[in-house]
């Protein structure tokens, strides 16, 4: 069923053009290897070869689960801001289930949305040439009936719903990934305080997917990039930056999602604090130039 959905998605909505640009421009031997991975590979291998629908969710959810496992954390939560019709949220639930099976780390999913489509744009910073009031409405009841038990949908203005949600986040089930797909600068400003909780409520590095940074009109003075810049300026110990060297770490390097993947660094997290950070002593490094 999942394979048939992936095929339908590839052949509709202009996705075939994206596949041509991102995939068929990659080395031939990698695409040949992909066929074997698609048939026989493990779920982490499929993620590594970009063979999963919405790789921009698959990679960070797997990264978060693997990070949690290294820290001995058995449960995490992943968040989507900007649910609209819910296709992404339901896909996130599917990927959470597959990641859970592969890593043993339990994964809860929470979606945030106003439920009524987009509000009016504030000014040019909201990119009104691309988005406008009423875009992306939700059929709440239809979506609610489709949600699996692992998923929770929170409806309302995020400025009002985030504080109450953060009160429910436990250190033994921290936030591991945040997808920001709220389009406007003003909405992103209201969303990013989800990263203002206590340090133990997060993994030390939280992947952050910024969906709306790819239009030609986007720049550091509008949209999500401006909201991130203001977030970073206001918070000395919480910084959002492009995911470090991610493109060089990927097998397939032409995918657009790589440019939209950021990371929230929780610099006040206990594992990043000298007094509490613990790791094994590094071994002596040999030097072949010494006699």
C-alpha positions as CSV (number, residue, x, y, z in Angstrom):
1,X,0.0,0.0,0.0
2,X,2.8,2.4,0.9
3,X,4.7,1.6,-2.3
4,X,1.5,2.3,-4.4
5,X,1.0,5.6,-2.6
6,X,4.7,6.6,-3.3
7,X,4.2,5.7,-7.0
8,X,0.9,7.8,-7.2
9,X,2.6,10.7,-5.5
10,X,5.6,10.5,-7.9
11,X,3.4,10.7,-10.9
12,X,1.2,13.6,-9.8
13,X,1.4,17.3,-8.9
14,X,4.6,17.8,-10.9
15,X,6.6,15.5,-8.7
16,X,8.0,13.8,-11.7
17,X,9.9,17.0,-12.5
18,X,11.3,17.1,-9.0
19,X,12.4,13.4,-9.3
20,X,14.1,14.2,-12.5
21,X,16.0,17.1,-11.2
22,X,16.9,15.7,-7.8
23,X,17.3,12.0,-8.5
24,X,18.2,11.3,-12.1
25,X,21.0,13.9,-12.0
26,X,22.7,11.8,-9.4
27,X,25.4,9.2,-10.3
28,X,24.0,6.2,-12.2
29,X,25.6,3.6,-9.8
30,X,23.8,5.2,-6.8
31,X,20.4,4.9,-8.5
32,X,21.2,1.3,-9.4
33,X,22.1,0.5,-5.8
34,X,18.8,2.2,-4.8
35,X,16.8,-0.5,-6.5
36,X,18.3,-3.2,-4.3
37,X,17.9,-1.1,-1.2
38,X,14.3,-0.4,-2.1
39,X,13.6,-4.2,-2.4
40,X,15.8,-5.6,0.4
41,X,17.1,-2.7,2.6
42,X,16.3,-2.0,6.2
43,X,14.3,1.1,7.1
44,X,17.4,3.1,8.1
45,X,19.0,2.1,4.7
46,X,15.9,3.4,2.9
47,X,16.1,6.7,4.7
48,X,19.8,6.9,3.8
49,X,19.0,6.4,0.2
50,X,16.1,8.8,0.2
51,X,13.6,6.1,-0.6
52,X,10.9,7.2,1.8
53,X,8.0,9.5,1.2
54,X,8.7,12.9,2.8
55,X,12.3,12.4,3.4
56,X,12.3,15.8,5.2
57,X,10.4,14.0,8.0
58,X,11.9,10.6,7.7
59,X,15.5,11.7,8.2
60,X,15.0,14.0,11.3
61,X,12.6,11.6,13.0
62,X,15.2,8.8,12.6
63,X,18.0,11.1,13.7
64,X,16.0,12.1,16.8
65,X,15.2,8.5,17.7
66,X,18.9,7.4,17.3
67,X,20.0,10.4,19.4
68,X,17.5,9.5,22.1
69,X,18.7,5.9,22.1
70,X,22.3,7.0,22.7
71,X,21.2,9.0,25.7
72,X,19.1,6.1,27.1
73,X,15.8,7.9,26.4
74,X,13.0,5.5,25.5
75,X,10.4,7.9,24.2
76,X,10.3,11.2,22.2
77,X,7.7,13.5,20.7
78,X,7.8,15.0,17.2
79,X,5.8,18.1,16.2
80,X,4.3,19.5,13.1
81,X,3.2,23.1,12.9
82,X,0.8,23.8,10.0
83,X,-1.3,20.7,9.5
84,X,-3.8,21.9,6.9
85,X,-5.5,18.8,5.4
86,X,-3.2,16.5,7.4
87,X,-1.4,14.6,4.7
88,X,2.0,15.5,6.3
89,X,0.8,14.7,9.8
90,X,-0.5,11.3,8.8
91,X,2.7,10.6,6.9
92,X,4.7,11.7,10.1
93,X,2.7,9.1,12.0
94,X,3.6,6.4,9.5
95,X,7.2,7.3,9.6
96,X,7.1,7.4,13.4
97,X,5.8,3.8,13.5
98,X,8.5,2.6,11.1
99,X,11.2,4.5,13.1
100,X,9.9,3.0,16.3
101,X,10.1,-0.5,14.9
102,X,13.7,0.1,13.7
103,X,15.1,1.7,16.8
104,X,12.9,0.6,19.7
105,X,12.3,4.3,20.7
106,X,8.6,5.1,21.2
107,X,7.5,8.2,19.2
108,X,4.4,10.4,19.8
109,X,3.2,12.9,17.2
110,X,1.6,16.2,17.9
111,X,0.1,18.5,15.2
112,X,-0.7,22.2,15.7
113,X,-3.0,24.3,13.5
114,X,-5.6,27.0,13.8
115,X,-8.1,24.7,12.0
116,X,-9.5,27.6,9.9
117,X,-6.8,28.3,7.3
118,X,-4.3,31.1,7.3
119,X,-5.0,34.4,9.0
120,X,-4.5,37.8,7.2
121,X,-0.9,38.7,6.3
122,X,0.7,41.3,8.6
123,X,2.9,43.0,6.0
124,X,5.5,42.3,3.3
125,X,7.4,40.1,5.8
126,X,4.6,37.5,5.5
127,X,5.2,37.1,1.8
128,X,1.6,38.0,0.7
129,X,2.6,37.4,-2.9
130,X,2.7,33.7,-2.1
131,X,0.2,33.3,0.8
132,X,-3.1,34.9,1.8
133,X,-5.9,34.7,4.3
134,X,-7.9,31.5,4.1
135,X,-5.2,29.3,2.4
136,X,-5.0,25.7,3.6
137,X,-8.2,25.1,5.5
138,X,-8.7,21.9,7.5
139,X,-11.5,19.3,7.5
140,X,-11.1,18.8,11.2
141,X,-13.6,15.9,11.8
142,X,-12.3,13.9,8.8
143,X,-8.7,14.3,9.9
144,X,-9.5,13.5,13.6
145,X,-11.2,10.3,12.6
146,X,-8.0,9.2,10.6
147,X,-5.5,9.9,13.4
148,X,-3.8,6.9,15.0
149,X,-3.5,6.6,18.8
150,X,0.0,7.9,18.8
151,X,-1.1,11.3,17.4
152,X,-2.7,14.3,19.0
153,X,-4.0,17.4,17.2
154,X,-4.0,20.7,19.0
155,X,-6.3,23.4,17.4
156,X,-5.9,27.1,18.1
157,X,-3.6,30.0,17.9
158,X,-0.1,28.6,18.7
159,X,0.7,31.6,20.9
160,X,-2.1,30.4,23.2
161,X,-1.6,26.6,22.8
162,X,2.2,26.3,23.0
163,X,2.6,27.4,26.7
164,X,0.0,24.8,27.9
165,X,1.5,22.1,25.7
166,X,5.1,22.7,27.0
167,X,3.8,22.2,30.5
168,X,2.9,18.6,29.5
169,X,6.3,17.7,28.0
170,X,8.3,15.4,30.3
171,X,12.1,15.0,30.4
172,X,11.7,11.3,29.8
173,X,9.8,12.0,26.6
174,X,11.5,15.1,25.2
175,X,10.8,17.0,21.9
176,X,13.0,15.5,19.2
177,X,11.9,17.1,16.0
178,X,9.9,20.2,14.9
179,X,8.5,20.8,11.5
180,X,7.6,24.5,10.8
181,X,5.2,24.9,7.9
182,X,3.2,27.9,8.9
183,X,4.2,30.0,5.9
184,X,4.1,33.5,7.3
185,X,6.9,35.3,9.2
186,X,4.4,36.4,11.8
187,X,3.1,32.8,12.3
188,X,6.7,31.5,12.6
189,X,7.5,34.1,15.3
190,X,4.6,32.7,17.3
191,X,5.7,29.1,16.7
192,X,9.4,29.2,17.6
193,X,8.7,29.8,21.3
194,X,8.0,26.0,21.4
195,X,11.8,25.8,21.8
196,X,11.7,28.0,25.0
197,X,11.0,25.3,27.5
198,X,13.3,23.8,30.1
199,X,16.4,22.3,28.6
200,X,15.5,18.7,29.6
201,X,12.3,19.0,27.6
202,X,14.4,18.6,24.4
203,X,17.1,16.5,22.9
204,X,20.4,18.4,22.8
205,X,20.0,18.9,19.1
206,X,16.5,19.2,17.7
207,X,16.1,19.0,13.9
208,X,13.9,21.8,12.6
209,X,12.4,21.6,9.2
210,X,11.6,25.1,7.7
211,X,9.3,24.3,4.8
212,X,8.8,27.8,3.4
213,X,12.3,29.1,2.7
214,X,12.5,27.9,-1.0
215,X,10.5,30.5,-2.9
216,X,12.5,33.0,-5.0
217,X,11.1,35.9,-2.9
218,X,12.5,34.5,0.4
219,X,15.5,36.2,2.0
220,X,16.9,36.9,5.5
221,X,14.6,39.9,5.8
222,X,11.2,38.1,5.5
223,X,9.5,34.9,6.1
224,X,10.8,32.0,8.3
225,X,14.4,33.1,7.9
226,X,13.7,36.5,9.5
227,X,11.8,34.8,12.3
228,X,14.8,32.5,12.9
229,X,17.2,35.4,12.9
230,X,15.1,37.3,15.5
231,X,14.8,34.1,17.6
232,X,18.6,33.6,17.6
233,X,19.3,37.3,18.5
234,X,16.9,37.1,21.5
235,X,18.2,33.9,23.0
236,X,21.8,33.4,24.0
237,X,21.5,29.6,24.7
238,X,19.0,28.5,22.0
239,X,20.2,28.8,18.4
240,X,18.7,27.6,15.1
241,X,21.2,27.0,12.4
242,X,21.5,25.1,9.1
243,X,22.0,21.4,9.9
244,X,25.8,21.1,10.0
245,X,27.4,19.6,6.9
246,X,24.2,17.7,6.1
247,X,24.6,17.7,2.4
248,X,28.1,16.2,2.6
249,X,26.7,13.4,4.8
250,X,24.0,12.4,2.4
251,X,24.3,9.8,-0.3
252,X,22.1,11.8,-2.7
253,X,23.1,15.4,-2.5
254,X,20.7,17.2,-4.8
255,X,17.5,16.9,-2.8
256,X,15.9,20.3,-1.9
257,X,14.8,19.2,1.5
258,X,18.5,19.4,2.6
259,X,18.5,23.2,2.3
260,X,15.3,23.4,4.4
261,X,16.8,21.3,7.3
262,X,17.9,23.2,10.3
263,X,18.8,22.3,13.9
264,X,17.9,23.9,17.2
265,X,20.9,23.7,19.5
266,X,19.9,23.6,23.1
267,X,23.2,24.9,24.5
268,X,21.9,24.8,28.1
269,X,21.0,21.1,27.9
270,X,22.7,19.0,30.6
271,X,24.7,17.0,28.1
272,X,26.2,20.2,26.8
273,X,27.1,21.6,30.2
274,X,30.7,21.0,31.5
275,X,29.6,20.1,35.0
276,X,27.2,17.4,33.9
277,X,28.4,16.3,30.4
278,X,29.7,12.7,30.6
279,X,31.5,10.6,28.0
280,X,34.3,8.1,27.8
281,X,37.8,9.5,27.9
282,X,39.2,9.7,24.4
283,X,42.0,7.3,23.6
284,X,45.6,8.5,23.0
285,X,46.1,9.6,19.4
286,X,49.2,8.2,17.8
287,X,51.6,10.4,16.0
288,X,53.6,8.8,13.2
289,X,56.0,11.8,13.1
290,X,57.2,11.2,16.6
291,X,60.2,8.8,16.9
